[in-house]
Amino acid sequence: MAGFCCRIDRARPARRGRRWRLPPAPATWVLVLVNLAVFAADHLASGGRSSGPVEAWGKLDAQALWGGAWWQVITSAFVHADFDHLARNMVALLVFGYAVEPAIGGRRLLFAYATTAAASSLAELLLEPGVSLGASAAVYGVAGVYLALLWRSPGDRWRWRTIGRRWLWTLLTLWFLAGTWGADGVGYIAHLAGLLAGLWYGTGLPVRRWAPRRMRRALRLRHAGLAVAITATAAVVAVSFWQPGWWLARAMSAARAGDWAAAQRHIFAVEACANPDVRSDALTLGRASALCLGHRDSLRARELLEPICPTLHLAVLYRKLGDLQSRVPPYREREAVANYRLALATDPEYAPAMGGLALLRLTAADSTLYDPQEALAMAKRAVAVSRGTDATYFALLAEAHDDCGDSAEAIRCMQEAVRLDPDRQDYRAELRRMRTEATDPPAPEVLGG
């Protein structure tokens, strides 16, 4: 702690004659110039469009970060969407930088900017994963350091004289920052995390050596609390970031809120951090697949189911995968037959797998898979296992009898299906068709002489 004095009163402008001059703040201007240079480079590279390659490379994108773009945790604090976004942040950074840098030094200001930007990025990844950019969260962090220094200033703690004659600038900047609340597309989680990180950093800065022992002891406790808080936050972030169950909970919450696009992003995170060979992760992927099926995203559900069936080896999963492979393009009917048979090998009395296999044998686009005799046998087994209480299996049995040429038995089975489920209009229409074809058989073909 030797050699450093945390004195907010050093931020007072020096008076020369009758003119006031702001204290020098080189690190603040370095940050401003870097932000301006990045924005100019992106604007030139994009040819004047709203976004360019620099923005795409540097903005915080959860999907890209999961793919290994770790630098976006920091670089997102240097890219901006448009000039108004940049100007608002740079005005606030200049005011708070000029108030803070003379008291703590340029290196600590740069460190505060970088660490609060990283903390806000991690908080947003943890609580609101998506796409974000801008220096506003880091500016909130510098503002948090500023408020902590005001709180710790000796003597006149809350007197505006401690920040010189720039209280009007400060109020103007607070108005700028407050104006972001309620605006569209603002990352409130990132702003709040940056402010809290700045407050923690500001309260942990060292004080003069001649400070009372009680103050130094309290400062050590703050340092210890800061270290514990940072370690615990990092541990929670690391554990949550690689827990597929946590991302599945986020996906289910987003789906309940009606935001299926956000739910899909969380499901991609589930797939990215889950290991299909581990039973717990495979169960999580299975629940994610069920969520996709519930929202009619059958292709995504099939992609999630395929790697976990060998791990869980459950008949219901093999049957679901067979249904998706046989009914959702691109069709994989041969793989569907194999999965239906695996389901029956796992549970020989699983009626849905029997019904799925029978339907595929009757409707397969691949002529080599069409087999009405096997379909008839599977349908009979499904009716027997269900104890004759499921109309679906009777309708399937009727179709199998019809394809095998037994129209009388087909009509009888379809009548039973209609009796069990009288509200199904397609069953009634199919029964009428069968009766019509039975009473009016097609005329025999006449060969020409």
NORHUBEL-V315600 format. One record per residue. N is the residue number from 1. SS is DSSP state (alpha for helix, beta for strand, coil for the rest). PSI is psi as a letter, one per 30 degrees, with the letter a starting at -180 (NA if undefined). OMEGA is omega in degrees with one decimal (999 if undefined). Layout:
# NORHUBEL-V315600
n=(N:N)
ss=(SS:SS)
psi=(PSI:PSI)
omega=(OMEGA:OMEGA)
This chain:
# NORHUBEL-V315600
n=(1:2:3:4:5:6:7:8:9:10:11:12:13:14:15:16:17:18:19:20:21:22:23:24:25:26:27:28:29:30:31:32:33:34:35:36:37:38:39:40:41:42:43:44:45:46:47:48:49:50:51:52:53:54:55:56:57:58:59:60:61:62:63:64:65:66:67:68:69:70:71:72:73:74:75:76:77:78:79:80:81:82:83:84:85:86:87:88:89:90:91:92:93:94:95:96:97:98:99:100:101:102:103:104:105:106:107:108:109:110:111:112:113:114:115:116:117:118:119:120:121:122:123:124:125:126:127:128:129:130:131:132:133:134:135:136:137:138:139:140:141:142:143:144:145:146:147:148:149:150:151:152:153:154:155:156:157:158:159:160:161:162:163:164:165:166:167:168:169:170:171:172:173:174:175:176:177:178:179:180:181:182:183:184:185:186:187:188:189:190:191:192:193:194:195:196:197:198:199:200:201:202:203:204:205:206:207:208:209:210:211:212:213:214:215:216:217:218:219:220:221:222:223:224:225:226:227:228:229:230:231:232:233:234:235:236:237:238:239:240:241:242:243:244:245:246:247:248:249:250:251:252:253:254:255:256:257:258:259:260:261:262:263:264:265:266:267:268:269:270:271:272:273:274:275:276:277:278:279:280:281:282:283:284:285:286:287:288:289:290:291:292:293:294:295:296:297:298:299:300:301:302:303:304:305:306:307:308:309:310:311:312:313:314:315:316:317:318:319:320:321:322:323:324:325:326:327:328:329:330:331:332:333:334:335:336:337:338:339:340:341:342:343:344:345:346:347:348:349:350:351:352:353:354:355:356:357:358:359:360:361:362:363:364:365:366:367:368:369:370:371:372:373:374:375:376:377:378:379:380:381:382:383:384:385:386:387:388:389:390:391:392:393:394:395:396:397:398:399:400:401:402:403:404:405:406:407:408:409:410:411:412:413:414:415:416:417:418:419:420:421:422:423:424:425:426:427:428:429:430:431:432:433:434:435:436:437:438:439:440:441:442:443:444:445:446:447:448:449)
ss=(coil:coil:coil:coil:coil:coil:coil:alpha:alpha:alpha:alpha:coil:coil:beta:beta:beta:coil:coil:beta:beta:beta:coil:coil:coil:coil:alpha:alpha:alpha:alpha:alpha:alpha:alpha:alpha:alpha:alpha:alpha:alpha:alpha:alpha:alpha:alpha:alpha:alpha:alpha:alpha:coil:coil:coil:coil:coil:coil:coil:alpha:alpha:alpha:alpha:alpha:alpha:coil:beta:beta:alpha:alpha:alpha:alpha:alpha:coil:coil:coil:coil:coil:alpha:alpha:alpha:alpha:alpha:alpha:alpha:coil:coil:coil:coil:alpha:alpha:alpha:alpha:alpha:alpha:alpha:alpha:alpha:alpha:alpha:alpha:alpha:alpha:alpha:alpha:alpha:alpha:alpha:alpha:alpha:alpha:coil:alpha:alpha:alpha:alpha:alpha:alpha:alpha:alpha:alpha:alpha:alpha:alpha:alpha:alpha:alpha:alpha:alpha:alpha:alpha:alpha:alpha:alpha:coil:coil:coil:beta:beta:coil:coil:coil:alpha:alpha:alpha:alpha:alpha:alpha:alpha:alpha:alpha:alpha:alpha:alpha:alpha:alpha:alpha:alpha:alpha:coil:coil:coil:coil:coil:coil:coil:alpha:alpha:alpha:alpha:coil:coil:coil:alpha:alpha:alpha:alpha:alpha:alpha:alpha:alpha:alpha:alpha:alpha:alpha:alpha:coil:coil:coil:coil:coil:coil:coil:coil:alpha:alpha:alpha:alpha:alpha:alpha:alpha:alpha:alpha:alpha:alpha:alpha:alpha:alpha:alpha:alpha:coil:coil:coil:coil:coil:coil:coil:coil:coil:alpha:alpha:alpha:alpha:alpha:alpha:alpha:alpha:alpha:alpha:alpha:alpha:alpha:alpha:alpha:alpha:alpha:alpha:alpha:alpha:alpha:alpha:alpha:alpha:alpha:alpha:alpha:alpha:alpha:coil:coil:alpha:alpha:alpha:alpha:alpha:alpha:alpha:alpha:alpha:alpha:alpha:alpha:alpha:coil:coil:coil:alpha:alpha:alpha:alpha:alpha:alpha:alpha:alpha:alpha:alpha:alpha:alpha:alpha:alpha:coil:coil:coil:coil:coil:alpha:alpha:alpha:alpha:alpha:alpha:alpha:alpha:alpha:alpha:alpha:alpha:alpha:alpha:alpha:alpha:coil:coil:coil:alpha:alpha:alpha:alpha:alpha:alpha:alpha:alpha:alpha:coil:coil:alpha:alpha:alpha:alpha:coil:coil:alpha:alpha:alpha:alpha:alpha:alpha:alpha:alpha:alpha:alpha:alpha:alpha:alpha:coil:coil:coil:coil:coil:alpha:alpha:alpha:alpha:alpha:alpha:alpha:alpha:alpha:alpha:alpha:alpha:alpha:alpha:coil:coil:coil:coil:alpha:alpha:alpha:alpha:alpha:alpha:alpha:alpha:alpha:alpha:alpha:alpha:alpha:coil:coil:coil:alpha:alpha:alpha:coil:coil:alpha:alpha:alpha:alpha:alpha:alpha:alpha:alpha:alpha:alpha:alpha:alpha:alpha:alpha:coil:coil:coil:coil:coil:alpha:alpha:alpha:alpha:alpha:alpha:alpha:alpha:alpha:alpha:alpha:alpha:alpha:coil:coil:coil:alpha:alpha:alpha:alpha:alpha:alpha:alpha:alpha:alpha:alpha:alpha:alpha:alpha:alpha:coil:coil:coil:coil:alpha:alpha:alpha:alpha:alpha:alpha:alpha:alpha:alpha:alpha:alpha:alpha:alpha:alpha:alpha:coil:coil:coil:coil:coil:coil:coil:coil:coil:coil)
psi=(f:k:g:k:j:i:j:f:f:f:f:k:k:k:k:j:b:g:k:k:k:k:l:k:i:e:e:e:e:e:e:e:e:e:e:e:e:e:e:e:e:e:e:e:f:f:g:f:l:e:k:a:e:e:e:e:e:f:l:j:j:e:e:e:e:f:f:g:i:f:f:f:e:e:f:f:g:g:k:l:e:l:e:e:e:e:e:e:e:e:e:e:e:e:e:e:e:f:e:e:e:f:e:f:l:e:e:e:e:e:e:e:e:e:e:e:e:e:e:e:e:e:e:e:e:e:f:i:k:b:k:l:l:l:g:e:e:e:e:e:e:e:e:e:e:e:e:e:e:e:e:f:k:k:c:i:e:g:k:f:f:f:g:b:g:g:e:e:e:e:e:e:e:e:e:e:e:f:f:f:k:f:l:k:g:k:i:e:e:e:e:e:e:e:e:e:e:e:e:e:e:e:f:g:k:l:l:l:f:g:l:l:e:e:e:e:e:e:e:e:e:e:e:e:e:e:e:e:e:e:e:e:e:e:e:e:e:e:e:e:f:g:j:f:e:e:e:e:e:e:e:e:e:e:e:e:f:g:i:f:e:e:e:e:e:e:e:e:e:e:e:e:g:k:j:f:f:k:e:e:e:e:e:e:e:e:e:e:e:e:e:e:e:f:g:g:i:e:e:e:e:e:e:e:e:e:f:f:e:f:e:e:h:k:e:e:e:e:e:e:e:e:e:e:f:f:f:k:k:k:k:i:e:e:e:e:e:e:e:e:e:e:e:e:e:e:j:f:g:j:e:e:e:e:e:e:e:e:e:e:f:f:g:k:f:j:f:f:f:k:i:f:e:e:e:e:e:e:e:e:e:e:e:e:e:g:h:g:f:j:f:e:e:e:e:e:e:e:e:e:e:e:f:f:g:i:e:e:e:e:e:e:e:e:e:e:e:e:e:e:i:f:f:j:f:e:e:e:e:e:e:e:e:e:e:e:f:e:f:i:l:k:k:k:k:k:k:k:NA)
omega=(-177.5:174.0:-180.0:-179.9:178.5:-176.2:179.1:-179.1:175.9:179.5:179.0:176.2:178.9:-177.9:176.3:-175.7:178.1:-177.4:177.1:179.1:179.6:178.1:-179.4:179.0:-174.7:-178.6:177.5:179.5:175.6:179.2:179.7:-178.1:177.2:177.8:178.0:-179.3:179.0:179.5:179.5:179.1:179.1:179.8:179.3:-178.5:-179.1:-179.1:179.0:178.6:-174.0:-179.4:-177.3:-176.8:179.8:177.2:179.2:-179.7:-171.4:-176.2:-178.9:179.3:-176.1:-179.3:179.3:179.9:176.2:178.6:176.1:-179.7:-174.1:-175.7:-177.2:176.7:-179.4:-173.5:179.5:178.4:-179.0:179.2:-175.7:-175.4:-178.5:-175.3:178.4:176.3:179.7:-175.8:179.7:-178.2:-177.3:175.5:178.4:-179.9:179.0:-177.4:-178.7:176.7:177.8:178.7:-171.9:-170.6:178.5:-178.0:-174.5:-179.2:-175.6:-177.6:179.1:175.7:177.1:178.5:179.2:179.3:-177.1:-175.8:178.6:174.9:179.0:179.6:179.0:178.2:179.3:178.3:179.4:175.9:-177.9:-171.2:-176.4:-176.4:-179.3:179.3:179.0:178.4:177.0:-177.8:-172.7:179.8:176.9:175.8:173.7:177.4:176.8:175.9:176.0:175.2:-180.0:179.2:178.2:178.4:175.8:-179.3:-177.1:-176.5:-176.2:173.3:-174.3:-169.0:-173.1:179.2:-176.7:177.7:-177.6:176.2:175.5:-177.1:-174.7:-179.0:178.5:175.7:-179.4:178.1:178.6:179.4:175.7:176.1:176.4:-177.7:179.3:179.4:177.8:-180.0:-176.6:178.5:-179.4:174.7:-178.7:179.2:-177.7:179.1:-179.7:179.7:-178.9:178.7:177.7:179.3:179.8:177.5:177.0:176.9:178.1:-178.0:-179.6:178.6:179.9:179.6:-177.8:179.1:-178.9:-178.6:-178.4:178.3:179.2:-178.6:179.3:179.1:179.1:176.9:177.9:178.9:177.1:177.2:177.0:178.0:179.0:177.4:177.8:179.8:179.0:-178.7:179.8:179.7:-179.8:178.7:179.0:179.6:179.3:179.5:-177.8:-178.8:-178.3:-176.6:-177.7:176.8:-178.8:178.7:178.8:178.6:176.6:175.9:176.9:179.5:179.6:177.4:178.7:178.9:177.6:178.5:179.2:-179.6:-176.3:177.6:176.9:177.6:177.9:177.4:178.8:178.0:173.8:177.1:176.1:-178.8:-176.8:-174.9:178.9:176.0:-175.8:-179.8:177.7:-171.8:-178.6:177.8:177.8:176.0:177.6:176.8:176.8:176.5:175.8:176.6:177.5:177.1:177.6:178.1:178.6:178.8:172.1:174.1:-171.1:-178.8:177.9:178.1:179.0:178.9:179.2:-176.9:-171.1:-176.5:-172.4:-178.5:178.0:-179.2:-177.0:177.6:178.9:-178.0:-177.8:179.6:177.5:179.7:177.8:179.3:175.7:177.1:-177.8:179.9:-177.9:-173.5:-177.8:178.1:-2.0:-173.3:176.0:-170.3:179.0:176.4:178.5:177.5:179.5:-179.4:174.8:179.8:174.8:176.7:179.4:175.4:177.0:179.7:-175.8:-178.3:-176.8:-173.8:179.5:177.5:176.4:179.1:178.6:178.9:178.3:-179.9:179.4:178.5:-179.5:-172.0:-175.3:175.6:176.5:-175.2:179.9:179.0:179.8:-176.5:-176.9:-179.7:176.4:177.1:179.2:179.9:179.6:-180.0:177.5:178.4:179.4:178.3:-179.1:-179.1:179.7:178.6:174.3:-178.4:-176.3:-178.2:-177.3:-177.7:175.5:177.5:177.8:177.1:177.2:178.0:179.7:177.0:-179.5:178.9:178.1:176.5:179.9:-174.1:-178.4:178.8:177.3:179.2:-179.8:179.7:179.1:174.6:177.4:178.0:178.5:179.4:-179.6:-178.9:-174.3:-177.9:-178.7:-179.4:179.1:174.7:179.7:179.4:179.2:177.5:177.4:178.9:-179.0:179.1:179.7:179.9:179.5:179.9:-179.8:179.8:178.9:-179.5:178.1:178.8:178.8:-179.6:178.8:179.9:999)
